[in-house]
Amino acid sequence: MGLDITWAVDWVRRSAQVIAEHRMELIELDRAIGDGDHGENMDRGFQAVLPKLDDLPAGSTPGDVLKLVATTLISTVGGAAGPLYGTAYLRAATAAGPAVSLGPEELADVLAAARDGIVARGKAEPGDKTMVDAWTPAVDAARDAAEAGEDAATVLDAAADAAERGAVATEPLVARKGRASYLGERAVGHRDPGAESSALLLRAAADSAAAATGS
């Protein structure tokens, strides 16, 4: 059973809700090792997407929803997060293509495309203490689950679990990219805010899939 436009729209709504709920947490994480605006910027971006969902034309696909998120985040989110997440959602939309429903393999491809977009834009690698440290294990877990024959909801749940572990694993790292890299050893002990917001968004995707499939 694949995931269709209903899931995609619900994912965006849940994303906006969870980012709003964790806005202050993301601000505090970013204040410790960045410029403190990640939570505010992400919240503004996803709140801007919400009213646009109602204007999606009939026959829209999950890819159309992802493209809508991409263009809105690029135009409304400041700092590094706007271009990074915008590129991620834009690459994801391209990977989704015109499909009206996304199965396990397609979802793994969508997540991989999103991660590759982040890497292409930010030039970060695993271990650099960035959102890539959440996305890369998520992609690997999604691919493994899909290849094992798991359903779409299980694939996304595996990705979210891995992203959450990846975000936690950024705490002992020394940052090698972004503003946090200027702190050197002082960044150790702090979780990367981009990795944390990535984990929140992927958990929202999994929760939406669970609701859509009744799993």
C-alpha positions as CSV (number, residue, x, y, z in Angstrom):
1,M,0.0,0.0,0.0
2,G,1.5,3.3,-1.1
3,L,1.1,6.8,0.4
4,D,-0.8,9.4,-1.6
5,I,-1.7,13.1,-1.6
6,T,-3.6,12.7,1.7
7,W,-0.5,11.5,3.5
8,A,1.7,14.2,1.9
9,V,-0.7,17.0,3.0
10,D,-1.0,15.5,6.5
11,W,2.8,15.2,6.8
12,V,3.1,18.9,6.1
13,R,0.4,19.8,8.6
14,R,2.0,17.6,11.3
15,S,5.4,19.1,10.4
16,A,4.1,22.6,11.0
17,Q,2.6,21.5,14.3
18,V,5.7,19.7,15.6
19,I,8.0,22.5,14.6
20,A,5.7,25.0,16.4
21,E,5.7,22.8,19.5
22,H,9.5,22.5,19.5
23,R,10.2,26.1,18.4
24,M,11.8,27.2,21.6
25,E,13.8,24.0,21.9
26,L,15.2,24.5,18.5
27,I,16.0,28.1,19.3
28,E,17.9,27.1,22.5
29,L,19.8,24.4,20.6
30,D,20.8,27.0,18.0
31,R,21.6,29.6,20.5
32,A,24.2,27.3,22.1
33,I,26.2,26.8,18.9
34,G,24.6,29.0,16.2
35,D,22.8,32.3,15.9
36,G,19.6,31.2,17.7
37,D,17.1,31.7,14.9
38,H,16.6,28.1,13.6
39,G,13.4,27.5,15.6
40,E,11.9,30.8,14.6
41,N,12.8,30.5,10.9
42,M,11.5,26.9,10.6
43,D,8.3,27.8,12.3
44,R,7.8,30.8,10.0
45,G,8.4,28.7,7.0
46,F,6.0,25.9,7.8
47,Q,3.3,28.2,9.0
48,A,3.6,29.9,5.6
49,V,3.1,26.6,3.8
50,L,-0.2,25.7,5.6
51,P,-2.6,28.1,3.9
52,K,-1.1,27.2,0.5
53,L,-2.2,23.5,1.0
54,D,-5.8,24.6,0.6
55,D,-5.0,26.0,-2.9
56,L,-3.5,22.8,-4.3
57,P,-5.4,22.0,-7.6
58,A,-7.4,18.8,-8.0
59,G,-5.2,15.9,-9.1
60,S,-2.1,17.1,-7.2
61,T,0.4,14.5,-6.2
62,P,2.8,14.0,-3.3
63,G,5.5,15.4,-5.5
64,D,3.4,18.6,-6.0
65,V,3.1,18.9,-2.2
66,L,6.9,18.5,-1.7
67,K,7.6,21.1,-4.4
68,L,5.2,23.5,-2.7
69,V,7.0,23.1,0.6
70,A,10.4,23.6,-1.2
71,T,9.4,26.9,-2.9
72,T,7.8,28.2,0.3
73,L,10.7,27.4,2.6
74,I,13.2,28.9,0.1
75,S,11.3,32.2,0.0
76,T,10.5,32.5,3.7
77,V,13.1,30.7,5.8
78,G,16.3,32.7,6.6
79,G,19.7,31.5,7.5
80,A,21.2,28.3,6.2
81,A,18.0,26.3,6.8
82,G,16.0,27.8,4.0
83,P,18.3,26.8,1.1
84,L,19.2,23.5,2.7
85,Y,15.6,22.3,3.4
86,G,14.4,24.0,0.2
87,T,16.9,22.0,-1.8
88,A,16.0,18.8,0.1
89,Y,12.3,19.1,-0.6
90,L,12.9,20.1,-4.2
91,R,15.1,17.1,-4.8
92,A,12.5,14.9,-3.0
93,A,9.8,16.3,-5.3
94,T,11.8,15.4,-8.4
95,A,12.3,11.9,-7.1
96,A,8.6,11.5,-6.4
97,G,7.8,12.6,-9.9
98,P,4.2,12.4,-11.1
99,A,3.4,9.3,-9.1
100,V,0.0,9.5,-7.3
101,S,1.2,7.1,-4.7
102,L,4.6,6.3,-3.2
103,G,5.5,2.7,-2.1
104,P,8.4,1.6,0.1
105,E,11.1,1.8,-2.6
106,E,9.9,5.1,-3.9
107,L,9.9,6.6,-0.3
108,A,13.4,5.4,0.2
109,D,14.3,7.1,-3.1
110,V,12.6,10.3,-2.0
111,L,14.5,10.4,1.3
112,A,17.8,9.7,-0.4
113,A,17.2,12.5,-2.9
114,A,16.4,14.9,0.0
115,R,19.6,13.9,1.8
116,D,21.6,14.2,-1.4
117,G,20.2,17.7,-1.9
118,I,21.3,18.7,1.5
119,V,24.8,17.4,0.9
120,A,25.0,19.1,-2.5
121,R,24.0,22.4,-1.0
122,G,25.9,22.3,2.3
123,K,28.9,20.2,1.3
124,A,28.6,18.4,4.7
125,E,29.5,14.7,5.4
126,P,28.4,12.4,8.2
127,G,30.3,13.3,11.3
128,D,30.4,17.1,10.6
129,K,27.7,17.8,13.2
130,T,25.0,18.9,10.8
131,M,21.5,17.7,9.7
132,V,23.3,15.2,7.4
133,D,24.0,13.2,10.6
134,A,20.3,12.7,11.0
135,W,19.5,12.2,7.3
136,T,22.2,9.7,6.4
137,P,21.2,7.0,8.9
138,A,17.5,7.7,8.1
139,V,18.2,7.0,4.4
140,D,20.1,3.8,5.2
141,A,17.4,2.6,7.5
142,A,14.7,3.3,5.0
143,R,16.6,1.5,2.2
144,D,17.2,-1.5,4.4
145,A,13.5,-1.7,5.4
146,A,12.3,-1.3,1.9
147,E,14.7,-4.0,0.7
148,A,13.5,-6.3,3.5
149,G,10.0,-6.0,2.1
150,E,8.5,-3.8,4.8
151,D,5.5,-1.6,4.0
152,A,5.6,2.2,3.5
153,A,4.7,3.1,7.1
154,T,7.4,0.8,8.5
155,V,10.0,2.3,6.1
156,L,9.3,5.8,7.4
157,D,9.2,4.6,11.0
158,A,12.6,3.1,10.6
159,A,13.9,6.3,9.0
160,A,12.5,8.4,11.9
161,D,14.0,6.1,14.5
162,A,17.4,6.3,12.8
163,A,17.2,10.1,12.4
164,E,16.4,10.5,16.1
165,R,19.4,8.4,17.1
166,G,21.5,10.4,14.6
167,A,20.5,13.7,16.1
168,V,21.4,12.6,19.6
169,A,24.8,11.3,18.2
170,T,25.7,14.8,17.1
171,E,26.1,15.9,20.8
172,P,29.7,14.7,21.3
173,L,30.9,15.8,17.9
174,V,33.1,18.8,17.0
175,A,31.4,20.8,14.3
176,R,33.2,21.0,11.0
177,K,30.6,23.0,9.1
178,G,28.5,26.2,9.6
179,R,28.7,28.7,12.4
180,A,29.2,26.0,15.0
181,S,32.5,25.1,13.4
182,Y,34.0,28.3,14.8
183,L,33.4,27.1,18.3
184,G,35.8,24.1,18.1
185,E,35.6,22.0,21.2
186,R,33.0,24.3,22.8
187,A,30.4,22.8,20.4
188,V,30.9,19.4,22.1
189,G,28.0,18.4,24.3
190,H,25.4,20.4,22.2
191,R,23.0,18.7,19.8
192,D,22.9,20.1,16.2
193,P,19.6,22.0,15.8
194,G,19.3,21.1,12.1
195,A,19.7,17.4,12.9
196,E,17.0,17.8,15.6
197,S,14.6,19.5,13.3
198,S,15.2,16.9,10.6
199,A,14.4,14.1,13.1
200,L,11.2,16.0,14.0
201,L,10.1,16.3,10.4
202,L,10.9,12.6,9.6
203,R,8.9,11.5,12.7
204,A,6.0,13.6,11.4
205,A,6.2,11.7,8.1
206,A,6.1,8.4,9.9
207,D,3.2,9.4,12.2
208,S,1.3,10.5,9.1
209,A,2.0,7.2,7.4
210,A,0.8,5.3,10.5
211,A,-2.4,7.3,10.5
212,A,-2.9,6.8,6.8
213,T,-2.5,3.1,6.9
214,G,-3.9,2.4,10.3
215,S,-0.7,0.8,11.5
